[in-house]
């Protein structure tokens, strides 16, 4: 039996909590996954996994073996990379917000893939927070305050966010000049924003929250930009993403002394004693590319 191969399968089963999910991730059939886990149990002489028709869980021995096996696999990969050529290989799975991914990350990832043809790059665009371990994500892009302390983070830059509206909207509803005047307007905002109908701004006197009724919500920044250009309300937008709309006069900045808090952009990856070369390489490439954009 190939112990390392069986160990790799078991670790993915433990992380994903499912034989079928591990099979999809490893491109193996469910029976093949089950066979490798069974063979590993027979080799060790202990039961690692409790199986029922509805769920799968680790035994106490399985929990112990998983905690020891994961760093062993990482060490094996690290050792191979240390003696191998500089060519990156393997599968690199990257997750990022949709708008950011379409505007910036797609071209950056394509350029990286062209430099490393031995690598398979997978770009997952999703505006939800995903569990990196559960989704087998090697690296994710996160905005703002990081929610999890169980991740390694590297700051890539900062996105400036300004308050904008379409000229037609302002002609119809007037141009607000103070935060108090915003309450007579309607806003376009991200549907998962934690502030609901309040607009968080930073002005000369510091932070403030202004209640502004919402007219339109979306979980995609490109859709929100279209809503702003369409005159559905005023709202905050990432400055790099709306440069063309500003230049064309489709959007104009309002109340320039008041802005949304800037968003720090981070690359995050699972906490580990070892960061794979493919992740280190892409992070360096990404930081260099974004330094010219944001």
Helices and strands as residue ranges (DSSP letters): H 3-16, H 19-26, H 30-44, E 49-51, E 56-58, H 60-83, E 90-96, H 98-100, I 101-105, H 106-115, E 119-125, E 139-143, E 151-165, H 167-173, G 179-184, E 186-190, E 198-203, E 206-211, E 213-218, H 221-229, E 235-238, G 239-242, H 243-247, E 252-253, E 259-270, H 277-290
